[in-house]
Amino acid sequence: MPLSSVRIVPGCTLCGICEQICPEGFEMGAESAALRPGIDLSQYEEKIIEASDGCPVQVIEVNR
C-alpha cells in the first residue's frame, strides 16, 4: 500500500538523520525537520520509511 501522508510531529531534535537518509524528501528548518513541499511520496517511499525508522525521537509519522 503506498504512502498516503507523512508528517513531523512536535519533538524534533534537529539531528538531521532524516535529511541524511532522504535529502530529496526532508529539509531542516529553524525548529524542526520538514517534508519538502511537492515531494512525490511514492517516488521516495522506501527512503522516507527508512528515515522514519531511523529517527531517534520517532517524530516522523508515516501513514499508508
C-alpha positions in Angstrom: 0.0 0.0 0.0 1.5 3.4 -1.0 2.1 6.2 1.5 -0.9 8.5 1.9 0.8 11.1 4.2 3.9 11.9 6.1 4.2 14.5 8.9 6.6 15.6 11.5 5.1 15.8 15.0 6.4 18.1 17.7 9.6 16.9 19.4 12.1 17.0 16.5 15.7 17.5 17.9 17.2 18.7 14.6 19.6 15.8 14.4 19.4 15.8 10.6 19.3 12.0 10.2 16.1 12.2 8.1 17.8 14.7 5.7 20.9 12.5 5.5 18.8 9.4 4.6 16.4 11.1 2.3 17.6 14.6 1.2 15.1 14.6 -1.6 12.3 14.4 1.0 13.4 16.2 4.1 14.9 19.6 4.9 15.9 21.1 8.2 14.0 24.2 9.4 14.8 26.5 12.2 12.8 24.5 14.8 12.1 21.2 13.1 12.7 19.0 10.1 10.1 19.4 7.4 8.9 17.4 4.4 10.0 19.1 1.2 7.0 20.8 -0.5 5.6 18.9 -3.5 7.6 15.7 -2.9 6.2 12.7 -4.7 5.8 10.3 -1.8 5.6 7.2 -4.0 9.0 8.0 -5.6 10.8 8.1 -2.3 8.7 5.8 -0.2 11.5 3.4 0.8 13.8 6.2 1.9 11.1 8.1 3.7 10.2 4.9 5.7 13.9 4.4 6.4 14.2 7.9 7.7 11.1 7.4 9.9 12.6 4.2 11.3 15.9 5.9 11.9 14.6 9.0 13.7 15.9 8.7 17.2 12.9 10.5 18.7 10.3 8.9 16.4 8.6 12.1 15.2 8.1 11.2 11.6 4.7 9.7 11.2 4.1 7.7 8.0 0.6 6.7 7.0 -0.5 4.2 4.4 
